[in-house]
Structure formats: structure tokens, C-alpha cells
């Protein structure tokens, strides 16, 4: 029986995937939604949002790939419990996130938000310049993205720490783990970077209690998911000065309504969820590598632990 790989996401990117598959796996019938062909032949599906009734629609589906780095958009309750789910891990996503977070951290470190405000007011007022070694950066989330970001920040000389639910070791980084070590991590963090996955346990994670444990005037770079942030608590923290300036790439909802407070807040720099995007060619190659691993009985890179949600 012919094997079909079905792509259900941006069709422009899908056509680029198709070219990669045709070169490297001509034995696979690559199709782009809604052209599914014979549903019984669909063994692999890549999607941002899978179709409804996935088990009934594709009875021989063997692997579900996320077309992006996250899987919080999946309704796991609607997926067959034995179906492997694999998130996207590819070099383009990592490089993009490293670029964005490095740019954001450097901007906060060098007081660029304050200089923008001074420019708007016609003020020429130099501020003291602190070396990177005197600025403490903390990253929430020590997965592949968090570790790559920290490697770059360490190379720039920042005093770096990381926190995650489970224990990690990262060169040049003071690593913290679990709820008991979260307060100490926050207390030593001048610029907080959120790279957590969105799960039931991390929804609303950036709340008033967490923010209160940061040093007064700390900066925030939020590149996780919009629902991590408790909006009212965040606005209160900006008003009180507990948070000095923030760079937000994710919001809830996306896009924000026109009258939303974030749009024109003088201490918020807002971007439309562009910190990192899957690069079609390297993403297709990453999926092909995982197909090879699957067929060889080897562990796939990025396979989701459903108990953890990532």
C-alpha cells in the first residue's frame, strides 16, 4: 500500500516541503490539505491544528507531527492515546529564537526603552552603562530553545541562570529546578525570559506572586505563550514599577483587539508572535530525519510526553 504524508498547514510552506520530499523520499505520496487522496493510506500527518475526528478519518495514522515548536494547540483528549505526537525541533526555529531574545535582552540591558521615551520627549540624557557581567538574566524553561538562548547570553558575558520543573545542567548557567527553587531564581533575575511550554501547570504562571519575587524594576521578555501571563497582574506590576519594561511577542488573544492597553503602553514593546518561525526547508528535513528514525525503530526527536504536555 502506498504511504501518504499529509501536510495541513500553510500551503505555501507545504509546497516547499513537497519539493524536499520529492528529492529525498519519492516513495512517499506527499499531499497538501485538503487533497488527502485515499484516507486509508495516510500514515503521517503534519499539522498546526489537526482535523476533527482524526482517528475515524485516518484509521492507519502512525505519527502526528506539529508543524510548529509548540503542541498546546492540540486537543490531546481528541487524539488516539497510542498515537505518537512529535513537536517541531529544527535549526531555523532555534536560530530565530536566539536572535530575538538576544536582541530583546540587549535592548533592556542597554536601556533602549528609556532612550526611546527620551527621544519622544526631545531629551538628550545619557544613562550609566553597566557591563553585561553585572546584569543577571534568568530563563524560564530549559528545553532546546532555552538552552540555546542561554548559550548565546553566556557568550555575551551575562550572569545567567535557568529554571525548569526538572533538573538540568547547562554550562556556565546556574540551574534551578522545581517550585522550592523558584524564589531564589527569581530573586537573582534582573531580566526574566519566559520560554516555558504552555501546559495546565504553566497557564497563568506569570502572575502577581511570581512578579513580586523579582527585583524592583526587573525587565521581562515573554516569548512563551500568551496565557502564561496574567494580564491584570502584569499591568499592575508595570504601574507600580515592579516591572520596568517588557518585550512581549505573545498575547492572549492574538491579535489583540484595537483598544487593548498593551498597544500604546509606554513600557511595552509588542511584536506579533514573530520571535521564531519554522523554516520550511530545514523543517521538512527535520521531519524526514524523524521518519527515518521511526522506520528504524529509533527515538524521534521532539516526541511529546503526554503526561507533561510537551
C-alpha positions in Angstrom: 0.0 0.0 0.0 1.3 3.5 -0.9 2.3 5.6 2.0 0.9 9.1 2.2 2.3 12.0 4.2 -0.4 14.7 4.6 0.5 18.3 5.3 -2.2 20.5 6.9 -0.8 24.0 7.5 0.3 27.0 5.4 0.1 25.7 1.8 2.9 28.0 0.6 5.3 26.3 3.0 3.7 23.0 2.2 4.8 23.3 -1.4 8.4 23.8 -0.2 8.1 20.7 1.9 6.8 18.8 -1.1 10.0 19.7 -3.1 12.2 18.4 -0.2 10.1 15.1 0.0 10.2 14.6 -3.8 14.0 14.8 -3.7 14.7 12.7 -0.7 11.6 10.4 -0.4 10.0 9.9 -3.8 8.5 6.7 -2.4 6.1 8.8 -0.2 3.0 10.3 -1.7 3.2 13.9 -0.2 -0.2 15.7 -0.2 -1.3 19.1 0.9 -4.7 19.5 2.7 -7.5 19.3 1.5 -6.1 17.0 -1.2 -5.9 13.9 1.1 -6.2 11.2 -1.6 -7.1 7.9 0.0 -7.5 8.5 3.7 -6.6 4.9 4.4 -3.1 5.5 3.0 -2.4 8.5 5.3 0.2 7.2 7.8 1.8 10.5 8.7 0.3 13.9 9.3 1.9 17.3 9.9 -0.5 20.0 11.1 -0.8 23.1 13.2 -4.4 22.1 14.0 -5.3 18.6 13.2 -8.7 17.8 11.5 -11.6 16.7 13.6 -12.3 13.0 14.1 -8.7 12.2 13.3 -8.9 8.5 14.4 -12.0 7.9 12.2 -10.8 10.0 9.3 -7.3 8.4 9.2 -7.6 4.9 10.5 -3.9 4.0 9.7 -2.3 7.1 11.0 1.0 6.3 12.8 2.5 9.7 13.7 1.2 13.2 14.2 3.8 16.0 13.7 3.3 19.5 14.8 4.2 22.0 12.1 5.5 24.4 14.8 7.5 24.2 18.0 4.5 24.0 20.3 1.8 21.5 20.8 -0.5 23.4 23.2 -2.9 24.0 20.2 -3.6 20.2 20.1 -6.6 18.8 21.9 -4.9 15.6 23.3 -8.2 14.3 24.5 -9.4 14.1 20.9 -6.3 12.2 19.8 -5.9 8.4 20.0 -3.9 7.7 23.2 -1.4 5.5 21.4 -0.7 8.0 18.6 2.9 9.4 18.8 2.9 13.2 18.8 6.1 15.0 17.7 6.8 18.7 18.1 9.0 20.6 15.6 12.6 20.7 16.5 14.6 22.3 13.7 17.6 24.7 13.4 15.6 27.6 11.9 13.3 27.8 15.0 16.3 27.7 17.3 18.3 30.4 15.4 15.3 32.7 15.2 14.5 32.5 18.9 18.2 33.1 19.8 18.2 36.2 17.6 15.0 37.6 19.0 15.7 37.0 22.7 19.3 38.3 22.4 18.0 41.4 20.7 15.4 41.9 23.4 17.7 41.3 26.4 20.4 43.6 24.9 17.8 46.3 24.4 16.6 46.1 28.0 20.2 45.8 29.3 21.3 49.0 27.4 18.1 50.9 28.4 16.8 51.2 24.9 13.1 51.6 26.0 14.1 54.6 28.2 16.1 56.1 25.3 13.0 55.8 23.0 10.9 57.6 25.6 13.5 60.3 25.9 13.7 60.7 22.1 9.9 61.1 22.0 10.3 63.9 24.6 13.3 65.6 23.0 15.6 64.7 25.8 19.4 64.1 25.4 20.3 62.3 28.6 23.0 59.6 28.7 22.4 56.8 31.2 25.0 54.8 33.1 26.3 51.8 31.1 26.6 48.6 33.0 28.7 45.7 31.7 26.9 42.5 30.9 28.6 40.6 33.7 26.6 42.9 36.1 23.3 42.1 34.6 21.6 38.9 35.8 19.4 37.2 33.2 17.1 34.3 34.1 15.4 32.0 31.6 12.2 30.1 32.5 12.3 26.8 30.5 15.4 24.8 29.8 14.4 22.9 26.7 16.2 23.1 23.4 15.2 26.8 22.9 16.0 27.9 26.4 19.4 26.2 26.4 20.3 27.7 23.0 19.3 31.2 24.2 21.4 30.8 27.4 24.4 29.7 25.4 24.3 33.0 23.5 23.7 35.1 26.5 26.6 33.4 28.4 28.8 34.1 25.4 27.9 37.8 25.7 29.0 37.8 29.3 25.7 38.0 31.1 25.3 36.4 34.6 22.8 33.7 33.6 20.5 31.3 35.4 17.8 29.0 34.3 14.7 27.3 35.9 12.7 24.3 34.9 10.5 21.8 36.6 13.1 19.1 36.2 16.8 19.3 36.9 19.2 20.3 34.1 22.9 21.1 33.8 23.9 23.8 31.4 27.5 25.1 31.0 28.0 28.5 32.5 24.4 28.6 33.9 23.2 28.4 37.5 20.4 26.0 37.1 17.3 25.8 39.4 14.6 23.2 39.5 11.2 22.8 41.0 8.9 25.0 43.0 11.2 25.2 46.0 14.0 26.8 44.0 11.8 29.2 42.0 12.0 32.1 44.6 15.8 32.1 44.7 15.9 32.0 40.9 13.6 35.0 40.6 15.3 37.0 43.4 18.6 37.0 41.4 17.0 37.9 38.0 17.2 41.4 36.6 15.8 40.4 33.2 13.4 37.5 33.1 12.9 35.5 29.8 9.8 33.2 29.6 10.3 30.2 27.3 8.0 27.8 29.1 5.7 25.4 27.2 2.0 26.1 27.8 0.5 23.3 30.0 -2.2 23.2 32.7 0.5 23.8 35.3 2.1 26.8 33.5 -1.1 28.6 32.5 -1.2 31.9 34.5 2.4 31.2 35.6 3.5 34.9 35.3 1.2 36.2 38.0 1.4 38.8 40.8 3.1 36.4 43.2 5.8 35.4 40.8 6.5 39.0 39.7 6.7 40.2 43.3 9.7 37.9 43.8 11.7 39.7 41.1 13.9 42.7 42.0 12.1 46.0 41.7 12.3 47.3 38.1 13.1 43.9 36.5 12.7 43.5 32.8 10.5 40.9 31.1 10.9 39.2 27.7 7.9 37.0 27.1 8.2 34.6 24.2 6.3 31.6 25.6 2.6 31.7 25.1 0.1 34.4 25.8 -1.9 32.5 28.5 1.2 32.3 30.7 0.7 36.0 31.5 -1.9 37.2 33.9 -2.7 40.5 32.2 -4.2 42.4 35.1 -1.3 41.4 37.4 1.2 42.4 34.7 -0.3 45.9 34.2 -0.3 46.4 37.9 3.4 45.5 38.1 4.2 48.0 35.3 2.2 50.7 37.1 4.0 50.1 40.4 7.4 49.9 38.8 7.9 46.2 39.9 8.4 45.5 36.2 10.4 48.3 34.5 10.0 47.4 30.8 8.7 44.4 28.9 9.1 42.9 25.4 6.1 40.8 24.5 5.9 38.6 21.4 2.9 36.6 22.6 -0.5 37.7 23.9 -3.9 36.3 24.6 -5.8 36.6 22.4 -3.8 37.0 19.2 -4.1 39.5 17.7 -5.1 41.9 20.4 -8.3 44.0 20.0 -7.6 47.6 18.8 -8.4 49.2 22.1 -6.2 46.8 24.2 -3.9 48.5 26.8 -0.8 46.8 25.5 -0.8 48.6 22.1 0.1 52.0 23.4 1.6 51.3 26.8 4.9 53.3 27.1 6.7 50.4 28.8 5.7 47.6 26.5 7.3 46.7 23.2 4.9 44.5 21.3 5.6 42.2 18.3 3.1 39.9 16.6 4.3 36.4 17.5 7.3 36.5 15.2 10.2 35.7 17.6 10.8 32.5 15.8 9.2 30.8 12.8 9.6 27.3 11.3 11.8 27.5 8.3 10.2 25.3 5.6 13.2 23.6 4.1 15.0 22.8 7.4 11.7 21.8 8.9 11.0 19.3 6.2 14.5 17.9 6.5 13.9 17.5 10.3 10.7 15.6 9.7 12.4 13.4 7.2 15.0 12.6 9.8 12.3 11.7 12.2 10.6 9.5 9.6 13.9 7.6 9.2 14.2 7.2 13.0 10.6 6.0 13.2 11.1 3.4 10.4 14.3 2.2 12.1 12.7 1.9 15.5 14.8 4.7 16.9 13.5 7.5 19.2 12.1 10.5 17.4 13.5 14.0 18.2 10.8 16.1 19.9 8.4 13.3 20.8 5.9 14.6 23.3 5.5 13.2 26.8 1.7 13.4 27.1 1.9 13.3 30.9 4.0 16.5 30.9 2.2 18.1 27.9 5.4 18.8 26.0 
